[in-house]
Amino acid sequence: MFGKKPAKKAKKTVKQAKKPLKGKGRLIISKKAAKPSRSSKEPKPKKQTPKAPKPYKKPAKPTKPAKSNKPAKKKLKPSVKPKPTAKPSAPKSKPSAKPAAKPAAKSVSKPSSAKPSTKPAGEGVGKAAEGKGEVTEASIEQHVDDIIQKIKGLEIQGANDIAEAGVKALKYVAEKSPATSRKAFLEDLTGAAEKIMQARPTEPALRNAISNITNSAEQYELKTIENIRRYAIRRCETFLKELIEVVETISKIGAEEIRDGDIILTHCHSEHVVAILKKAKEKRRQFKVIVTETRPLKQGIMTAKELASSGIDVTYIIDSAAATVMKQATKMLVGADAILADGSIVNKIGTYAMALLAKQFQTPVFVAAETLKFDPTTIMGAAEPIEERKPDEIIEPQEIKGAKIQNPVYDVTPADLIAALITEKGVMRPELIRENVKDII
């Protein structure tokens, strides 16, 4: 506490003791202080104005310099209370070095524990797990299952968004597959593809996208695992880019069909329909839109909000009011989840009924959809599967005990009720669709 030579300083005279002792504090002795003796304790000096803002400390007994630290620490309280300084907070010289070393060690360890955060953003859980050696077949499967559950639970909805999510899941499998051979890699890819395609039965856009990627990977000539992996990833990325571009293309083509003074009725929510109407607004077309509620999940609310936020004149109605307002409409514009071989379309339940009303009032029906939604299985006469969801989306079954509850998600609108299809390849009569989807067939 007081330096390395406390014994020699004790033998000095009073005049020598007037010099401040070395250490963490300074000793100030009054001129009238008695000569220190070993047998008696030194009298407490009178309070003086200290030359330095450091606390008074009683000199340790010369015979026991090792124990002088503890009494000095205990006598700090009765002494004059100066403003706290940094030095008195660490009375012991040896222990003070150890606490200083520990915080330094902790500060060094923090950057080392944050190494995973230096990886590129957007890589996701899988990327972080890969750095820790935790990416396994089970973790890859769980990632795919999570996306499938979001699609089934309607957290992800809309044909385009579902197709996008499915392709992203397949891309994840291609990136993370631990396969070391071409055969094992293709088994991982096709196994995941089968699960993804079953997420929503009435979504040919999802099926076409996934099967297109897996088929091209299987036909890829280069056999090395890394080459085929890169190719599969590149195919997924290309498709995702094209999916964005096709929306813009359809919006430009469709906007040309909107005229000043039009009153357009739309049902459910379609990314293409919203894009067309927004593009027409950008072109300063003057028109109004009637949006149906779309029971039971009320997707019409989403459509109405998006259009209204773009400054479009929107009227929101319940589904059963369609007949009342259809006589005002100049056009009916809807999307599609599937296009069949004969030009019929599959869309949200209620579309067929509204198309019949449109025919009654001689209102032309336009359908906006990309050719990716064409279902090639229907060429041979296969029926498009119509998904049916849980009854509690409509009503709690116990509220009407004894009654059956049916909740079909889609219906089929025949081609003869459709004026034209608006696709990325142009506006066409529905019966001509097969001539424009040879790449899918």
C-alpha positions, 0 to 999 in steps of 0.5 A: 500500500505504501511502497516497497520500503515501509520499515526504513521510513519508520526509523527516520526522524520527525523531520524526515517524516514530514515528507509525504510517503509514497503510495496511493495516499499522502501522510500529513503530520502536524508540527506538534505531533509526538515522536512515533513509538512502537509501544503506543499508538500515534495520536490522531492529528488535527484536521488540516486543509489537505494539500491534495484532495486525497483522504487522510490515512493513519501510518501503519505500525512499522513492526507489521507492515504487511497488515497495515492495509486493513487498518488503513481501509477501516479508518477511511470512514472517520476521516475527512470526506473528500470527493471520491477519487479513482485511487482510494477505490482500490486499496490493495495493490496486488488484487487491483491488478487482477480485477483490471485484467478480468474486464480486459479479458471480457472485452476481448472475448465479445468480438470473438463471440459475435463472429457469426454476425459478420456473415452477409445479411439475408443468409437466414438461419441456415447460413448461421447454422452452417457456420456451426456445423448444424445444417443437417438433413433434418434441419433442411426438411424442417425449413421446407416444412415451415414454408409449406405450413405458411402456405397451407395456413394462408400466411402466404396466399395468392398464386404468384406469392405461393409460387415464389415461396415454393421456389425459394424453398427449393433454392434453399434445398439446393444451397444446403443439401449435404449430398456429395454425388449427383444422384443424392443431390437430385434425390434431395431436390426432387423429394423436396419438390414433391412436398412443396407441390402438394402444399396447395392442390389448385395452384398450377403456377407452383407446380409448373415452376417447381417441376420446370426447375427439377426437370431442367436440373435432371437433364443438365449434362454436367455431372459434377455435384458442384456444377449441378448445384450451381445450375439448380440455384441459378434456375431458381434465381432466374425464375424469381426474377421472371416472376417479378418481370411478368407482373410488370408486363401484364400491368402494361398490357392490361392498362391499355384495356382500361378506358376513361369512364369505366366502372370495373367490378373485381372479386377477391385479390389478384396481384395482376388486377391491382397492378393493371389498375395502378398502371392505368391510374399512372396513365391518368385514366379516369375510372372507378372500381367496385370491390367485393368483400369475398367471403369467407376470408374477406380478401377484398379488403386487401384489394380495396386498401391497395387501390384506395392508397393509390388514389383510385375511386373504390367502392366496397360491397358485400358479395350478395350485392353484385347483382345490384351493382353489375348493371352499372359496371362496364367491365369485370376484371379478375385474376386466376389461380389456374387456366385450363386447356379449354380456356376455362379458368379457376378462381376464388369461389363466387367468380362463376356466379358473378360472370353469369351476372356479367353475361346477363348485363352484357358486361365483358369479363377479363381475366389477368393471369400469366401463362405459367398458370396453365395446367397441362394435365387438363389437356388429357381431360383431367379435372382441376382439383378444387380445394376445400377448406375447414368449415370453421372459416365460415362458422363454428360447426356447433352453432348449427348442429346437425347441418353439414358445412361446405367450404370450397375455395374455388370454382370454374368459370367456363371459357364462353363467359370470358371475353379475353385473357390478359397475359404476358404474351398479350390479350387473347381469346381463352380458346387460344391459350393452348397455342401460347403455352407450348413451352409449358406443355 
